[in-house]
């Protein structure tokens, strides 16, 4: 996306650390209204304070949600709609799907889905679907899904991806990132 983010609305998942936090700082520095997300309220508050220290006067809010749960994704979409409305907005200019996880052992979510797939792929897929009307309402809406080059070494078995017979953390991560690329 070229040009300034001044006056735009930008939502970034996983904005409490790493790439997500730095993206939030950058967007806030360009004048965007930033909605950051994280799964821990204390980390969200700390990230918001850090952004405000680095970008005084930034317009940044945080929503807290557990993206390992489909209910958490729905809750996040509702929170985002509310935050946009409170700011007098009816659209979302940029959605950055950045949140991710790596699990060394096979773990299942409350929805019965392998956690790496749930957080790294299904959550951004579902969140994008839920927020798509807001993104389409923006003059030039954008969706950015952060992946990694590990997808180059991945295979994807649609029949076993949500519950692989043999679990290897790196394989699950690579498969989830390949799913991101195919989705994007």
N, C-alpha and C positions, 0 to 999 in steps of 0.2 A: 504494500500500500504506500504510494508516494504522497508526499505533501504532509502538512501539519495535522496533528490529531487535535488541535485546538477546537474546543466545543464539541468534540465527538464523545460518545460513550463507549468504553472499552471494558469488557469483563474478562478476567484472567483467572482460571482455576489453578490451584496450587501456587498461590501468590504469597505464601508465607516464607519461602526460601528459594534459593537457586535461580534458575531461569525465570520462573514466575515472578519472584520478587523483583528481580532486575527489570523485567518487562513492565511491571507496574510502576517502578520508579521512572523508567523512560517515558511511558505514556503520560504519567502525571506531569513530568517535566515538559512535555509538549503541550500541556493544557487540556488533556482529556479528563473527563469525569470517569474515574476508575472504580470498578467494582471488583475487588479481590475476593478470593475464596480460600478457605482452608477448613480442616476438620476439627481444629482445636481452637476454642475461643481465646485462650491466652496467647497463642501464637498469632492469631489474627490481629489481636489488639497490639501486640508487640510489632508486627509487620507494619501496621497502619502508622504507629508512632515513628518507626524508622523512616518510612516514606515521607512523613511530614517533616522530620528533621532534615532529610536530604532535599526535599522540595517544599520549602515553606509556602503555605497557602494552597497546597494541592487539594484537589477535590477528590477524596478517596474514602470509600466505605468498604466494609468487609461483610460477607455473608458466611455463615458457618454451616457446613454440611458434610456428611459422610458419603463420599461417592462410591463406596463399596456396596451401598444399598440403593436399589431402584427407588425406594421411598425417599431416600436422601437426595437423589437426583431430582425427583419431582418437587421436593421441598425447596431445593435450591432454585429451581426455575420460578417458583412462586415468590421466593424472596427477591429474586432479581427483578421481576415484574413490579413488585412493590417499591423497591429502591428506585427504579427508573421513574415510576409514577410520582414518587415523592420529590424527585428532581425535576418534575414537569416534562418528562420525556415519554414518547410513545414508540420509541424504536431503540435498537441496540446496533451501533455501528460496527463493532468488532467483538467477536468471541474468540478468545484464545484458549483452546483446550490443551492445557499444559500438565495438569495433575497426573501423577503416575506413581506406581509402586513396583517393588520387586519382592517376591516371596521365595525364600530358600526352600520352604517346604510347602507341599500342597495344602492349601487352606481354602475353605469355602465360605462364601458370604451367607448372610441370612436368607438370601434368595436361592441358595443352593448352587451358586456358580463359582467356579474357580476364581479366586480373588484377583490375580494378576489380570486376567481377561476382563473381569468386571470393572475394575478401576481404570485400566489403561485403554480399553476399547469400548466396552458397552456403555460406560458412563458418558464419555464424550459423544458417542453416537446418539444416545437417548437425550442428553442435554441439548445437543444441536437441534434435534427434532423438536423438542419442546419449545426452544427459543426461536425457531426458524421464522415464525410470523413476525417477531420483533426485528429480526435481522433483515427480512425482506422489506419491512417498512422503512428501513434506513435508505437514504439516497444511494449509497454504494456500500451495502453491508458486506462484511467479510467474515469468514471462518478460517482460523488458523489452527491446525492440529499438530502439536509438537510430536515428533517421532525421533528415531535415531537410526544410525546406519546399520544397526544390528538386524534390521529387517532383511538385509541382503542375504543373510545366512539362514533365513527362516523358511519353514514350510508350514502350511496351514491345512489341517484336516478338519473340515467343518463338522464332521460327525463326532470328533473327540475333543475339540478345542475347549469346551466348557468343563470337561472332566477327563483329562488325559489318563490313559492306563498307567503309563510310566511318567513320573513327574521329575522334571529337571528345571530348576528355577530359571536358568538362562534361556532354555527352550521356550518356556511359557512367556517370558518377557519378549523374546524375538517374535514369537507368533502374534502377541498383542500389538507389537509395533508394525508388523506386516499388515494386520487388520486395519490399523490406523491409516496406512498408506493407501490401501485398497479403498477404504471409506472416503478418504479425501479426494 
